[in-house]
Amino acid sequence: MTQGPTDADLALLERTLAYTRGKTTAAEAFVSEGESTPVSFEAEKLKEISTRQTWGLGIRVFVDGRMGVSSTNDPDKLEELVDRAIELAHYGPESELILPNPSPDTPSIETYDPAIEEVTTEAMVDAGRRLLDDAKPLEPEALYGASLTHSTGRFAFLNSNGVSFGHRKSGFGLFVSGTLIRDTDMFFIGEGDRGCSPDWDMQRHIDGMRQQIAWGKEIAHTPAGHMPVLFMPRAVSSVLLGPFLSGINGKTVLQGSSPLGGRIGEQVFDKRLSIVDDPTLPLKPPSRSYDDEGVPSRRQFLVEDGVLRTILYELQSASKAGVEPTSSASRGLGAMPGAGTSHLTIAPGDASFDDILRTMGDGVIVERLIGMGQGNVLGGDAGGNILLGYRVQGGEVIGRVKDTMLHCNIYDILKDIVAIGAETKELGGSLSTPAILCDGVSISPKTDSD
């Protein structure tokens, strides 16, 4: 649950801000600490067991209408930290932002599962071996790997207006992958997930890989042209969401490079598409009671029934735009905060998977792409090489596509969506999404002359 900083963290933050008084007009400081234990297997052999610890103290100061940031990994050097931030502020960006004041309306969010304390290295090693044992019969010629990680962390914050908060975080991740090499063909498969609670349900990941192998072991010819493409949940995340999230970043809008600037309240997508950003969900990795600048968290629609509802602003971009911040700030040590999302939910539709395939007729299913970021991403361009995808013919999957490029513009294909799946999949504890079928997507297989 959300709580105040520990006594030790609060004392350190208070000493840090005390040293800024008389030298700055405002300041904020935070402590970030984490510990993770990864266990990894490569080529079906145990490769690594380690424990990694991080600790840092960060600060942002405001001096003569400018701001500067700095950080340290040494709690005994806070005076040096403050002096360096003040010096950097003289050359930093101009800012008229006002730090938040304490709020009585802050939600209490569960972000830590004590069950993480019961996870042992031995249990993760045993689970990894069982994962590999279960995966091997799926395709005996493939080589498999696995990784498991459990982690804990805490974050504490204090600003010169008196906003003070802290939270603990727990994390657990489990992933399994395989590679089948035949001559010049490499077939990559994999499944996994992460969250705040230990999750030893390995069967669903094995079942997912079994489906990938059944569909993709044989290679199918893919024609070139514009055709229907079913974006599976991972492809929704990487292909469709990436350009959109860039477009609703307040800094991008202020620069005039986003096609979504000035379009709040307009219909920009198919009316069946709704996207919610919700940092108040319990036990999700991005959940929090405050954002990283001390603004209370809240649930908000990014898109509602196809209508654009939100542009994401942290304090600096909100100040420049003359609007309220959207509780979207995230930050790292020694860096200025930026606007981002927490847990995203894309509303499901009403189409079963079989219905979607029948509707598609002939087309391509896309699971994963590589080489993303080509074209005018801010303008909505998305594409890359299909790392894992399948050919659909006559409403049935007939094999895997190989050496094939995909390109589309999300603002075109999401205006008239063909179908949205009824089932959703949770990805990495930060996205819940169905599969989405779009038409008019450019597919370009490699030819002999290429």
N, C-alpha and C positions, 0 to 999 in steps of 0.2 A: 504494500500500500504506500501511497505518498506520505512522506514524512519530512520533518525538518532535517537540516544537515546534522551530522554527528557533532558532538561537542568539540572534538579536535578539528574537524573541518571548519566549523563556524568560527572558532578562535583564530584559525589561520586566515580565513577570509576577512574577518574583522581587522586583524593586524594589517593585512594588505591594503584595505580601503582606508584605514587610519593614516597610513603613510601618504596617501594621495591628497589628503585634506590640505587646502591652502595652495595646492599646486595644480588642481584640476577643477573644472566646473561640475563634473560628474564622472562616475566610474562604476565598473562592475567587475567582479572576479568570480572564477569558478574553479572547482577541483574535479578532475576526472581520474578515476582509478579503475583498473580492470585486471582480471586474471583469467586465462583460458588454458585448457589442457586439450590439445589435439592428439588424436591417435590416427595414423594413416597406414594404409596397406597399398602397395604398388606391385603390379604383376603377381598378385596373390600372395605376397609376402609382407610381413610386418616391416614397415619402413621407418616410422617415427613415433616416439612418445615424448612429449615435452610439456613444459609448463612455462607460459609467457606472462609476464607481469608488466603493467604500464601504470605510470602515475604522472600527473602533470598539473600545474597551476597556471591558469591563463587570466589575462586581464585586458580590459579595454578602457581607455581613458579619453576624456574630452577636454581639449585645451584650446582656447581662443577660436572656437568654431570649427575645430578639426579633431579628428580622432586617430588614435594609434593603438595597436595591439602588440602584445608580447606574451611569451610563455617561458616556463622553466620546469625542469625536472628535479630541482633542488629546493626544498621548502625553506632552507636557510638563506636563500638569495632573493627574498621578496623585495628588499629595497632596491637591489640592482634591477629586478624585474620592472618595478614601477618607474624607475628613472629611465630605463630603456624605452618603455612605452610612451612616456612623456616626450622624450626626444623624437621618437618616430612620429608622434602626433603633429609636430610642427611641419612635417612634410606629408602628412596623411590626407585623406579625402576630407573635403568640407562636409560638415554635418550640422543640421539643426534639429536632429531627432531628440525627443524627450523620453527618458527612460521611464518604464512603467512604475506605478505605485502599487502597494499591496492591494489585493482584491479579495473580497469576502466570498466571491462566487467561483472559487477554484474547485474543479472536480477532484475527487479522490480516486485514483486509478491503481489497480493491482498490477504491479510490474515485476514482482519477484515471487518465484515458487520455491518454498523451502525444500521441496523434494530434490532440487538440484544438489543439495548438500549430501545426499545419499548416493550420488553417482560416483562410482569408483573407476579408476583406470582399468582395473581388472575386468570390470563389467563391460567397458567399452571395447577392450581387446577381444573378449569373448563374443560380443555382439558382432564385431567386425568379421571375425572368423565364420560365424554362423551365416552372415550375409553372403560371404564369398562361397561357402558351401552350398547355399540355396541358389545362388546365381549360376554356378558352374554348369549344372545340367541343362540350363536354358539353351546354351550354345557352347558345347565343350571345346570348340576350337578357339573361342575368344579368350582374351586375357582380361582379368577383372581387378578392380581396385575399390577401395572403400575408405571413407573418412568419417570420424565421429569427433565431436568437440562439445565439451561443456564449459560454461563460462559464468562468471559473476562480475558485477561492476557496480560502481556507484557514481553519482554526479551530485555536486553541491554547488549552490549559487547564492550570491549576495550582491545587491547593487546599492548605490548610495542613497536611494530613496526608501530603502528598507525592505525590498522584496527579497525574501529568503525562502529557499526550498531545497529539498534533497530527495533523491530516490535511489533505490537499489534495483539492479537488473539481474535477471538470470537468463541463461541461454543454453540451448541444446540443439545440435545439428547432426544429421545422419545422412550420408550420401553413398551411393554405390554406382559404379560405372563399368563399362566394358568396351573393348575394342576388338573387332574382328577384321583381320587383314587377309585379303585374298588377292594375290598378284598386286596390281596397283590400286585396288579398292580398299578403302578404310571405312568401316562401318562403326560409328560411335553411338553408344546407347548409354542411358543413365537415368537415375531417379534419386530423389531425396527431398528433404525438407528441413526447416529449422523453426524453432519457436522458443518460448520461455520455459516450457516444462519438458522433462524427460519423456520421450516418446519412443518406445521400443517396438512399435508396430512395423515390423520389417516386411510383412507379407504384401502390403499394398505397393511397396517399392518393387518387390520382385514381380508382382503381377503387372506393373507398368512396364518393366523391361521385357517381360514375356510378350506383351502386346507389340512393343517396338520391334522385337525380333521376328514375330509372325508376319508383320506387315513389311518389314524392310530387308529381310535376308536376300530376297531376289531384287534385281535392279530392273526397273521398267523404263521404257522409252518415254520421253516427255516432249511433246511438241512445243514450239515457240508460239507466243502470241499473248493476247489478253484473255484471261479466263477466270473462273471462280477459284478463290483460294480460301480454305478454312484455316484460320489462325487459331492454333491450339493455345491454351493459357500461357505457356512460356513465350510464344511468339506474340501474343497480345501485349505482354509486358515489354518485350524488347523492340518490336516493330511498330506497334500502334501507339503505345503510351509515350515512348521516348520523345518524338517530335511534339506531341501535345503538351507534355509537361514543360518542355522548353518554351513553348508558346505562351504558357500562363505564368511564367516567371516574371515577377514585377520589374526586375532589372531589364529584362529583354523588352518588355512593353515600353518602359521609359526610353529605351534607346531607339524605339520606333522600328525595330526589326521583327516584331511579332505580328502575324496576320490576325491575331485575336485582340489587339489593342483597340479599346473603345467599343468592344462588341458585347459587353455584359448585357444580358437580357435578350440577346439575339439567338435565333435557332441556327446553330452551327453544325449540328450532327443530326442523324436520324432520331426521330422522337422516341425510339425504343432504347436509346443509349442514356444511361444515368451512371455517374461516377461520384462516389462519396469518399471524402478524406476524413478519417475518424481516428484521432489519437487517444480517444477515451475508452476504446475497447480494452477489456481486461486481458492481461497476459498475452500481449502481442509485442514483438521486439521493438517496434517504433513508438509504442504507447507511452504517454507521459501526462502529468498534470499541468505542466507549463512547457512552453517551448524553450529553446536555449537562450532566450533573452528575457525570460521571466514574464511572458504574456500567457495568461491562462488558456489552456487547451479548449478546443470546441470542435464538435462535429460540423462539417459543412459540405454542401454539394459543390463539386467542381462543375459538373454538368447534370442538369435535371431535365429528363424527357427531351434531350437533345439541345437544351438551351444552356448557354454558357452562364454560370452563376458566380464564379470566383476567379480572380487573379491573385496569385500568391505574393504576399509582401511581408518581408521582415521590417524592422523598425526604420532602417535607412531608406529603403526604397519606398516605404509607405510615406515617410516624411517628404520625400521629393515629389511623390505623386499627390500629396495632400489628402490621403485616405487613412483609414485605420489599418493597423497591421492585422494579418490573418492568423496569427499564432502558428507561423510556419517556419520560424527560424531554426536553423541547425548550424553547428559550428564545430571546428576542430581547434586544437591548441595552436595558438600563434596565427590564426586566420580570422578574417572578418566573417561575421555570420552571413549566411545566405538563405534564401527561401527554398523550402522543399516540402515534400509530402510526408505523411506518416503511414498509416495503413489505408490502402485504397480498396474499395469494393465496387466492382462493376456489376450492376444488377443483371440477374439471369433473365433469359427469355423463356420461351415455351416449346422449343424444338428439341426433340430427342436426337441423339447422335445418328441413329439410323435414318431419321427423317431428313437430317441435314445432308447426309450422303446422297439420298434419293433426290433431294432438291438440287444438289450440286451437279449430279450427272457425271460430267467430265471436268476434272480440275486437279488441284493439288492441295494436299494437307501440309502445313508447315509447323514443325515443332521448334526447331532452333535454326538461327542464322549466325554466320560469322562475317566479319568485314563490314559491320554496320557503320553508319555515319557518312555514307556517300550522298552526294547531292546537297541540295539546300534544305538541311534539316529544319532550320527555323521556319522555312516555308512549307514544311509538312512532308518533305521527301523522306522516304524510308526504303531500305533495301539492303541487299548483301547476298552472299552465297549461302544457299540452303545447306546447312550441315546435316540436318535430319528432317526429311520430308517424304511424302508418299504420293504416288500417282493414283488418282481415282478415275475409273472408267465405268460407265454404266451404273454408277452409284455404288461401286465396290472398289476397295483398295486392291490394287494389282501388283504393287511393288514400290521400291524406294526410288526417289529421284536422285540423280548424281550429276555433279558438275553443272549445276543449274543456278542461275541468278534470278533474284526477285526484285522488282521495283514497283513502288506505288507512291501516291500522295495521299496521306491519311485524310486530308480535308476533302478530297474527292470521293474516296471509297467509303468513308463513314457517313456520308450524307444520305446514302440509300443502302442500308445494310440488308443483305438477303435474309439472314437468319441469325439468331442468338441462341446458344445452347441453354437448355434448362438446368444442366448440372454445372456447378462451379468447382474450381480447384484452388486450394490455398497454396501460395508460392512464397516460400521464405519467410512466412509470418508477416509479410508486408503487403500482400495483394491477394484478393479473392476475385476470381474472374471466370466467366464461362468462355467457351470457344465462340468465335465470331466468324461468320461466313460473309465474305465480300466478293463483289464481281469487278471485272475490269482491271485485274492485277496483271502486270507485265511479267511473264515468265520467259527466260532466255537460257536454254540449255547450250552447253558448249558443243560446237560442231567440229568435224574433222579438220576444217581449215583454220580453226582458232589456234 
